[in-house]
Amino acid sequence: MKKEWLRTGDAILIGKSPMATVRLRGWFTPQVAAQINKRQDGYYLGLTHRVVKVNGKPISGLTRLNDGDLIEVGRVCLKFMYCD
């Protein structure tokens, strides 16, 4: 599995979909588990029907990401790093 992904657009999909930037595997993995969107004031993590955690805490809606945040989707843990 890849260790690092570079943002190529304004949205990053995390899931099983062939369109996902971060591809996950597994029998019960959803097509889109989470999505990161770039906005004028920063990056935001949005949800689907999965429990997603940021820095160990479940989120219930759109959440702004900071450099170094840990995103947990199922058994996968991703570190969000912002580089200009």
Biopython code that builds the backbone (N, CA, C, O; Angstrom):
import numpy as np
from Bio.PDB.StructureBuilder import StructureBuilder

atoms = [
    (1, "MET", "N", (0.835, -1.174, 0.000)),
    (1, "MET", "CA", (0.000, 0.000, 0.000)),
    (1, "MET", "C", (0.886, 1.246, 0.000)),
    (1, "MET", "O", (1.954, 1.256, 0.612)),
    (2, "LYS", "N", (0.432, 2.298, -0.694)),
    (2, "LYS", "CA", (1.191, 3.537, -0.746)),
    (2, "LYS", "C", (1.334, 4.147, 0.638)),
    (2, "LYS", "O", (0.476, 3.964, 1.501)),
    (3, "LYS", "N", (2.416, 4.867, 0.838)),
    (3, "LYS", "CA", (2.681, 5.518, 2.112)),
    (3, "LYS", "C", (2.365, 7.007, 2.071)),
    (3, "LYS", "O", (2.173, 7.623, 3.119)),
    (4, "GLU", "N", (2.309, 7.596, 0.876)),
    (4, "GLU", "CA", (2.119, 9.029, 0.759)),
    (4, "GLU", "C", (1.317, 9.350, -0.495)),
    (4, "GLU", "O", (1.533, 8.751, -1.549)),
    (5, "TRP", "N", (0.383, 10.305, -0.376)),
    (5, "TRP", "CA", (-0.422, 10.743, -1.505)),
    (5, "TRP", "C", (-0.318, 12.250, -1.602)),
    (5, "TRP", "O", (-0.347, 12.946, -0.588)),
    (6, "LEU", "N", (-0.199, 12.751, -2.810)),
    (6, "LEU", "CA", (-0.172, 14.183, -3.043)),
    (6, "LEU", "C", (-1.531, 14.616, -3.562)),
    (6, "LEU", "O", (-2.148, 13.927, -4.374)),
    (7, "ARG", "N", (-1.982, 15.748, -3.090)),
    (7, "ARG", "CA", (-3.266, 16.288, -3.538)),
    (7, "ARG", "C", (-3.113, 16.771, -4.972)),
    (7, "ARG", "O", (-2.186, 17.518, -5.284)),
    (8, "THR", "N", (-4.019, 16.347, -5.840)),
    (8, "THR", "CA", (-3.964, 16.749, -7.243)),
    (8, "THR", "C", (-5.168, 17.593, -7.641)),
    (8, "THR", "O", (-5.214, 18.105, -8.760)),
    (9, "GLY", "N", (-6.129, 17.744, -6.763)),
    (9, "GLY", "CA", (-7.320, 18.541, -7.039)),
    (9, "GLY", "C", (-7.833, 19.150, -5.747)),
    (9, "GLY", "O", (-7.116, 19.207, -4.748)),
    (10, "ASP", "N", (-9.068, 19.601, -5.772)),
    (10, "ASP", "CA", (-9.654, 20.218, -4.584)),
    (10, "ASP", "C", (-10.335, 19.211, -3.668)),
    (10, "ASP", "O", (-10.789, 19.572, -2.582)),
    (11, "ALA", "N", (-10.411, 17.948, -4.093)),
    (11, "ALA", "CA", (-11.058, 16.923, -3.269)),
    (11, "ALA", "C", (-10.200, 15.661, -3.233)),
    (11, "ALA", "O", (-9.590, 15.276, -4.230)),
    (12, "ILE", "N", (-10.168, 15.033, -2.068)),
    (12, "ILE", "CA", (-9.469, 13.765, -1.887)),
    (12, "ILE", "C", (-10.497, 12.770, -1.365)),
    (12, "ILE", "O", (-11.057, 12.964, -0.286)),
    (13, "LEU", "N", (-10.744, 11.718, -2.112)),
    (13, "LEU", "CA", (-11.669, 10.664, -1.692)),
    (13, "LEU", "C", (-10.888, 9.550, -1.016)),
    (13, "LEU", "O", (-9.811, 9.164, -1.469)),
    (14, "ILE", "N", (-11.449, 9.038, 0.076)),
    (14, "ILE", "CA", (-10.871, 7.907, 0.796)),
    (14, "ILE", "C", (-11.902, 6.793, 0.772)),
    (14, "ILE", "O", (-13.006, 6.971, 1.287)),
    (15, "GLY", "N", (-11.576, 5.661, 0.192)),
    (15, "GLY", "CA", (-12.525, 4.554, 0.137)),
    (15, "GLY", "C", (-12.127, 3.502, -0.877)),
    (15, "GLY", "O", (-10.981, 3.444, -1.323)),
    (16, "LYS", "N", (-13.094, 2.673, -1.233)),
    (16, "LYS", "CA", (-12.872, 1.535, -2.117)),
    (16, "LYS", "C", (-13.091, 1.874, -3.593)),
    (16, "LYS", "O", (-12.682, 1.112, -4.469)),
    (17, "SER", "N", (-13.720, 2.986, -3.867)),
    (17, "SER", "CA", (-14.054, 3.383, -5.232)),
    (17, "SER", "C", (-12.812, 3.479, -6.110)),
    (17, "SER", "O", (-11.751, 3.886, -5.638)),
    (18, "PRO", "N", (-12.933, 3.107, -7.384)),
    (18, "PRO", "CA", (-11.816, 3.287, -8.311)),
    (18, "PRO", "C", (-11.440, 4.765, -8.467)),
    (18, "PRO", "O", (-10.330, 5.074, -8.900)),
    (19, "MET", "N", (-12.342, 5.670, -8.123)),
    (19, "MET", "CA", (-12.094, 7.107, -8.211)),
    (19, "MET", "C", (-11.399, 7.648, -6.959)),
    (19, "MET", "O", (-10.999, 8.812, -6.937)),
    (20, "ALA", "N", (-11.247, 6.823, -5.916)),
    (20, "ALA", "CA", (-10.654, 7.274, -4.655)),
    (20, "ALA", "C", (-9.168, 7.572, -4.819)),
    (20, "ALA", "O", (-8.438, 6.833, -5.479)),
    (21, "THR", "N", (-8.742, 8.663, -4.208)),
    (21, "THR", "CA", (-7.322, 9.014, -4.183)),
    (21, "THR", "C", (-6.591, 8.053, -3.256)),
    (21, "THR", "O", (-5.526, 7.537, -3.595)),
    (22, "VAL", "N", (-7.174, 7.818, -2.082)),
    (22, "VAL", "CA", (-6.622, 6.877, -1.103)),
    (22, "VAL", "C", (-7.510, 5.642, -1.149)),
    (22, "VAL", "O", (-8.621, 5.645, -0.617)),
    (23, "ARG", "N", (-7.012, 4.579, -1.790)),
    (23, "ARG", "CA", (-7.804, 3.367, -1.978)),
    (23, "ARG", "C", (-7.663, 2.449, -0.782)),
    (23, "ARG", "O", (-6.556, 2.113, -0.362)),
    (24, "LEU", "N", (-8.812, 2.047, -0.237)),
    (24, "LEU", "CA", (-8.855, 1.114, 0.882)),
    (24, "LEU", "C", (-9.371, -0.228, 0.376)),
    (24, "LEU", "O", (-10.097, -0.297, -0.616)),
    (25, "ARG", "N", (-8.986, -1.277, 1.066)),
    (25, "ARG", "CA", (-9.444, -2.615, 0.714)),
    (25, "ARG", "C", (-10.224, -3.202, 1.878)),
    (25, "ARG", "O", (-10.134, -2.727, 3.010)),
    (26, "GLY", "N", (-10.970, -4.215, 1.587)),
    (26, "GLY", "CA", (-11.704, -4.917, 2.630)),
    (26, "GLY", "C", (-13.138, -5.191, 2.222)),
    (26, "GLY", "O", (-13.743, -4.444, 1.453)),
    (27, "TRP", "N", (-13.654, -6.260, 2.746)),
    (27, "TRP", "CA", (-14.992, -6.717, 2.399)),
    (27, "TRP", "C", (-16.066, -5.676, 2.683)),
    (27, "TRP", "O", (-16.952, -5.474, 1.852)),
    (28, "PHE", "N", (-16.013, -5.013, 3.830)),
    (28, "PHE", "CA", (-17.055, -4.073, 4.238)),
    (28, "PHE", "C", (-16.650, -2.610, 4.028)),
    (28, "PHE", "O", (-17.321, -1.707, 4.527)),
    (29, "THR", "N", (-15.575, -2.374, 3.305)),
    (29, "THR", "CA", (-15.122, -1.013, 3.045)),
    (29, "THR", "C", (-16.099, -0.322, 2.093)),
    (29, "THR", "O", (-16.420, -0.867, 1.037)),
    (30, "PRO", "N", (-16.577, 0.875, 2.457)),
    (30, "PRO", "CA", (-17.511, 1.588, 1.576)),
    (30, "PRO", "C", (-16.798, 2.188, 0.366)),
    (30, "PRO", "O", (-15.582, 2.376, 0.378)),
    (31, "GLN", "N", (-17.561, 2.480, -0.658)),
    (31, "GLN", "CA", (-16.997, 3.105, -1.852)),
    (31, "GLN", "C", (-16.326, 4.440, -1.499)),
    (31, "GLN", "O", (-15.229, 4.731, -1.977)),
    (32, "VAL", "N", (-16.983, 5.241, -0.670)),
    (32, "VAL", "CA", (-16.408, 6.490, -0.172)),
    (32, "VAL", "C", (-16.577, 6.502, 1.340)),
    (32, "VAL", "O", (-17.693, 6.614, 1.846)),
    (33, "ALA", "N", (-15.465, 6.386, 2.060)),
    (33, "ALA", "CA", (-15.503, 6.372, 3.527)),
    (33, "ALA", "C", (-15.409, 7.787, 4.088)),
    (33, "ALA", "O", (-16.003, 8.086, 5.124)),
    (34, "ALA", "N", (-14.671, 8.649, 3.414)),
    (34, "ALA", "CA", (-14.514, 10.041, 3.839)),
    (34, "ALA", "C", (-14.012, 10.855, 2.653)),
    (34, "ALA", "O", (-13.555, 10.313, 1.648)),
    (35, "GLN", "N", (-14.112, 12.169, 2.801)),
    (35, "GLN", "CA", (-13.664, 13.052, 1.733)),
    (35, "GLN", "C", (-13.039, 14.298, 2.342)),
    (35, "GLN", "O", (-13.579, 14.876, 3.285)),
    (36, "ILE", "N", (-11.895, 14.707, 1.798)),
    (36, "ILE", "CA", (-11.234, 15.936, 2.230)),
    (36, "ILE", "C", (-11.399, 16.952, 1.105)),
    (36, "ILE", "O", (-11.061, 16.683, -0.047)),
    (37, "ASN", "N", (-11.926, 18.128, 1.460)),
    (37, "ASN", "CA", (-12.138, 19.186, 0.474)),
    (37, "ASN", "C", (-11.338, 20.427, 0.836)),
    (37, "ASN", "O", (-11.225, 20.792, 2.006)),
    (38, "LYS", "N", (-10.787, 21.066, -0.182)),
    (38, "LYS", "CA", (-10.081, 22.328, 0.029)),
    (38, "LYS", "C", (-11.081, 23.458, -0.133)),
    (38, "LYS", "O", (-11.843, 23.497, -1.099)),
    (39, "ARG", "N", (-11.068, 24.379, 0.827)),
    (39, "ARG", "CA", (-11.879, 25.592, 0.755)),
    (39, "ARG", "C", (-10.947, 26.776, 0.893)),
    (39, "ARG", "O", (-9.750, 26.603, 1.123)),
    (40, "GLN", "N", (-11.479, 27.966, 0.757)),
    (40, "GLN", "CA", (-10.642, 29.160, 0.840)),
    (40, "GLN", "C", (-9.942, 29.292, 2.186)),
    (40, "GLN", "O", (-8.825, 29.805, 2.256)),
    (41, "ASP", "N", (-10.585, 28.833, 3.254)),
    (41, "ASP", "CA", (-10.021, 28.994, 4.595)),
    (41, "ASP", "C", (-9.361, 27.733, 5.141)),
    (41, "ASP", "O", (-9.049, 27.678, 6.331)),
    (42, "GLY", "N", (-9.139, 26.716, 4.305)),
    (42, "GLY", "CA", (-8.441, 25.522, 4.765)),
    (42, "GLY", "C", (-9.014, 24.242, 4.191)),
    (42, "GLY", "O", (-9.770, 24.261, 3.219)),
    (43, "TYR", "N", (-8.641, 23.130, 4.806)),
    (43, "TYR", "CA", (-9.077, 21.800, 4.381)),
    (43, "TYR", "C", (-10.085, 21.250, 5.385)),
    (43, "TYR", "O", (-9.927, 21.416, 6.594)),
    (44, "TYR", "N", (-11.120, 20.595, 4.871)),
    (44, "TYR", "CA", (-12.179, 20.060, 5.712)),
    (44, "TYR", "C", (-12.422, 18.598, 5.396)),
    (44, "TYR", "O", (-12.393, 18.180, 4.238)),
    (45, "LEU", "N", (-12.663, 17.828, 6.449)),
    (45, "LEU", "CA", (-12.978, 16.414, 6.322)),
    (45, "LEU", "C", (-14.479, 16.243, 6.450)),
    (45, "LEU", "O", (-15.082, 16.674, 7.433)),
    (46, "GLY", "N", (-15.078, 15.614, 5.453)),
    (46, "GLY", "CA", (-16.508, 15.324, 5.474)),
    (46, "GLY", "C", (-16.713, 13.828, 5.650)),
    (46, "GLY", "O", (-15.785, 13.039, 5.471)),
    (47, "LEU", "N", (-17.922, 13.449, 5.999)),
    (47, "LEU", "CA", (-18.235, 12.059, 6.337)),
    (47, "LEU", "C", (-19.155, 11.406, 5.326)),
    (47, "LEU", "O", (-19.819, 12.066, 4.527)),
    (48, "THR", "N", (-19.169, 10.096, 5.392)),
    (48, "THR", "CA", (-20.244, 9.318, 4.783)),
    (48, "THR", "C", (-20.906, 8.593, 5.956)),
    (48, "THR", "O", (-21.051, 9.178, 7.029)),
    (49, "HIS", "N", (-21.300, 7.362, 5.780)),
    (49, "HIS", "CA", (-21.976, 6.632, 6.853)),
    (49, "HIS", "C", (-21.002, 5.941, 7.805)),
    (49, "HIS", "O", (-21.444, 5.244, 8.718)),
    (50, "ARG", "N", (-19.715, 6.108, 7.625)),
    (50, "ARG", "CA", (-18.703, 5.470, 8.465)),
    (50, "ARG", "C", (-18.312, 6.344, 9.639)),
    (50, "ARG", "O", (-18.437, 7.567, 9.579)),
    (51, "VAL", "N", (-17.838, 5.720, 10.708)),
    (51, "VAL", "CA", (-17.274, 6.464, 11.827)),
    (51, "VAL", "C", (-15.846, 6.846, 11.454)),
    (51, "VAL", "O", (-15.012, 5.986, 11.169)),
    (52, "VAL", "N", (-15.586, 8.123, 11.462)),
    (52, "VAL", "CA", (-14.261, 8.651, 11.164)),
    (52, "VAL", "C", (-13.787, 9.404, 12.397)),
    (52, "VAL", "O", (-14.561, 10.123, 13.028)),
    (53, "LYS", "N", (-12.522, 9.239, 12.738)),
    (53, "LYS", "CA", (-11.968, 9.918, 13.903)),
    (53, "LYS", "C", (-10.858, 10.863, 13.460)),
    (53, "LYS", "O", (-10.116, 10.577, 12.520)),
    (54, "VAL", "N", (-10.761, 11.985, 14.150)),
    (54, "VAL", "CA", (-9.653, 12.910, 13.965)),
    (54, "VAL", "C", (-8.983, 13.049, 15.326)),
    (54, "VAL", "O", (-9.616, 13.449, 16.303)),
    (55, "ASN", "N", (-7.708, 12.718, 15.379)),
    (55, "ASN", "CA", (-6.937, 12.739, 16.622)),
    (55, "ASN", "C", (-7.597, 11.902, 17.722)),
    (55, "ASN", "O", (-7.605, 12.287, 18.891)),
    (56, "GLY", "N", (-8.147, 10.758, 17.328)),
    (56, "GLY", "CA", (-8.723, 9.810, 18.275)),
    (56, "GLY", "C", (-10.156, 10.089, 18.694)),
    (56, "GLY", "O", (-10.729, 9.318, 19.464)),
    (57, "LYS", "N", (-10.755, 11.182, 18.201)),
    (57, "LYS", "CA", (-12.129, 11.535, 18.585)),
    (57, "LYS", "C", (-13.056, 11.431, 17.376)),
    (57, "LYS", "O", (-12.757, 11.973, 16.312)),
    (58, "PRO", "N", (-14.193, 10.726, 17.542)),
    (58, "PRO", "CA", (-15.146, 10.621, 16.430)),
    (58, "PRO", "C", (-15.686, 12.003, 16.066)),
    (58, "PRO", "O", (-15.944, 12.831, 16.939)),
    (59, "ILE", "N", (-15.850, 12.236, 14.778)),
    (59, "ILE", "CA", (-16.424, 13.506, 14.338)),
    (59, "ILE", "C", (-17.858, 13.269, 13.888)),
    (59, "ILE", "O", (-18.205, 12.175, 13.442)),
    (60, "SER", "N", (-18.689, 14.301, 14.008)),
    (60, "SER", "CA", (-20.093, 14.137, 13.667)),
    (60, "SER", "C", (-20.507, 14.970, 12.460)),
    (60, "SER", "O", (-21.657, 14.903, 12.025)),
    (61, "GLY", "N", (-19.593, 15.740, 11.925)),
    (61, "GLY", "CA", (-19.909, 16.564, 10.770)),
    (61, "GLY", "C", (-18.639, 17.109, 10.157)),
    (61, "GLY", "O", (-17.539, 16.636, 10.446)),
    (62, "LEU", "N", (-18.798, 18.098, 9.319)),
    (62, "LEU", "CA", (-17.671, 18.723, 8.648)),
    (62, "LEU", "C", (-16.667, 19.223, 9.679)),
    (62, "LEU", "O", (-17.035, 19.935, 10.614)),
    (63, "THR", "N", (-15.394, 18.850, 9.512)),
    (63, "THR", "CA", (-14.358, 19.175, 10.495)),
    (63, "THR", "C", (-13.140, 19.754, 9.791)),
    (63, "THR", "O", (-12.625, 19.174, 8.835)),
    (64, "ARG", "N", (-12.687, 20.909, 10.279)),
    (64, "ARG", "CA", (-11.494, 21.532, 9.703)),
    (64, "ARG", "C", (-10.257, 20.759, 10.140)),
    (64, "ARG", "O", (-10.116, 20.396, 11.308)),
    (65, "LEU", "N", (-9.360, 20.513, 9.181)),
    (65, "LEU", "CA", (-8.133, 19.781, 9.463)),
    (65, "LEU", "C", (-6.971, 20.741, 9.667)),
    (65, "LEU", "O", (-6.884, 21.789, 9.027)),
    (66, "ASN", "N", (-6.089, 20.361, 10.568)),
    (66, "ASN", "CA", (-4.863, 21.109, 10.817)),
    (66, "ASN", "C", (-3.674, 20.236, 10.463)),
    (66, "ASN", "O", (-3.777, 19.009, 10.448)),
    (67, "ASP", "N", (-2.551, 20.868, 10.179)),
    (67, "ASP", "CA", (-1.327, 20.151, 9.858)),
    (67, "ASP", "C", (-0.982, 19.189, 10.995)),
    (67, "ASP", "O", (-0.916, 19.596, 12.155)),
    (68, "GLY", "N", (-0.764, 17.924, 10.668)),
    (68, "GLY", "CA", (-0.398, 16.923, 11.661)),
    (68, "GLY", "C", (-1.562, 16.135, 12.239)),
    (68, "GLY", "O", (-1.339, 15.209, 13.019)),
    (69, "ASP", "N", (-2.809, 16.475, 11.879)),
    (69, "ASP", "CA", (-3.965, 15.728, 12.379)),
    (69, "ASP", "C", (-3.907, 14.277, 11.919)),
    (69, "ASP", "O", (-3.477, 13.984, 10.804)),
    (70, "LEU", "N", (-4.346, 13.370, 12.794)),
    (70, "LEU", "CA", (-4.444, 11.952, 12.458)),
    (70, "LEU", "C", (-5.886, 11.617, 12.132)),
    (70, "LEU", "O", (-6.787, 11.872, 12.931)),
    (71, "ILE", "N", (-6.101, 11.051, 10.966)),
    (71, "ILE", "CA", (-7.436, 10.677, 10.496)),
    (71, "ILE", "C", (-7.528, 9.165, 10.535)),
    (71, "ILE", "O", (-6.700, 8.473, 9.942)),
    (72, "GLU", "N", (-8.538, 8.646, 11.234)),
    (72, "GLU", "CA", (-8.748, 7.193, 11.317)),
    (72, "GLU", "C", (-10.025, 6.823, 10.583)),
    (72, "GLU", "O", (-11.107, 7.316, 10.901)),
    (73, "VAL", "N", (-9.884, 5.952, 9.601)),
    (73, "VAL", "CA", (-11.015, 5.422, 8.840)),
    (73, "VAL", "C", (-10.921, 3.914, 8.948)),
    (73, "VAL", "O", (-10.056, 3.299, 8.326)),
    (74, "GLY", "N", (-11.798, 3.316, 9.726)),
    (74, "GLY", "CA", (-11.705, 1.878, 9.966)),
    (74, "GLY", "C", (-10.394, 1.550, 10.654)),
    (74, "GLY", "O", (-10.084, 2.111, 11.705)),
    (75, "ARG", "N", (-9.617, 0.639, 10.063)),
    (75, "ARG", "CA", (-8.322, 0.255, 10.638)),
    (75, "ARG", "C", (-7.153, 1.052, 10.063)),
    (75, "ARG", "O", (-5.996, 0.799, 10.398)),
    (76, "VAL", "N", (-7.462, 2.012, 9.200)),
    (76, "VAL", "CA", (-6.423, 2.801, 8.545)),
    (76, "VAL", "C", (-6.261, 4.143, 9.256)),
    (76, "VAL", "O", (-7.241, 4.821, 9.565)),
    (77, "CYS", "N", (-5.013, 4.508, 9.506)),
    (77, "CYS", "CA", (-4.707, 5.790, 10.140)),
    (77, "CYS", "C", (-3.847, 6.603, 9.168)),
    (77, "CYS", "O", (-2.809, 6.135, 8.699)),
    (78, "LEU", "N", (-4.296, 7.826, 8.874)),
    (78, "LEU", "CA", (-3.602, 8.701, 7.939)),
    (78, "LEU", "C", (-3.199, 9.979, 8.659)),
    (78, "LEU", "O", (-3.952, 10.490, 9.489)),
    (79, "LYS", "N", (-2.030, 10.491, 8.351)),
    (79, "LYS", "CA", (-1.580, 11.748, 8.925)),
    (79, "LYS", "C", (-1.746, 12.835, 7.856)),
    (79, "LYS", "O", (-1.205, 12.732, 6.755)),
    (80, "PHE", "N", (-2.501, 13.870, 8.206)),
    (80, "PHE", "CA", (-2.732, 14.976, 7.286)),
    (80, "PHE", "C", (-1.594, 15.973, 7.417)),
    (80, "PHE", "O", (-1.341, 16.501, 8.499)),
    (81, "MET", "N", (-0.909, 16.229, 6.307)),
    (81, "MET", "CA", (0.191, 17.185, 6.309)),
    (81, "MET", "C", (-0.064, 18.225, 5.231)),
    (81, "MET", "O", (-0.352, 17.893, 4.081)),
    (82, "TYR", "N", (0.046, 19.465, 5.613)),
    (82, "TYR", "CA", (-0.197, 20.567, 4.693)),
    (82, "TYR", "C", (1.129, 21.152, 4.239)),
    (82, "TYR", "O", (1.948, 21.559, 5.064)),
    (83, "CYS", "N", (1.344, 21.194, 2.933)),
    (83, "CYS", "CA", (2.530, 21.810, 2.347)),
    (83, "CYS", "C", (2.067, 22.762, 1.263)),
    (83, "CYS", "O", (1.232, 22.391, 0.438)),
    (84, "ASP", "N", (2.578, 23.955, 1.244)),
    (84, "ASP", "CA", (2.164, 24.943, 0.240)),
    (84, "ASP", "C", (2.991, 24.859, -1.004)),
    (84, "ASP", "O", (2.770, 25.622, -1.945)),
]
sb = StructureBuilder()
sb.init_structure("model")
sb.init_model(0)
sb.init_chain("A")
sb.init_seg("    ")
for serial, (resi, resn, name, xyz) in enumerate(atoms, 1):
    if name == "N":
        sb.init_residue(resn, " ", resi, " ")
    sb.init_atom(name, np.array(xyz, "f"), 0.0, 1.0, " ", f" {name:<3s}", serial, name[0])
structure = sb.get_structure()
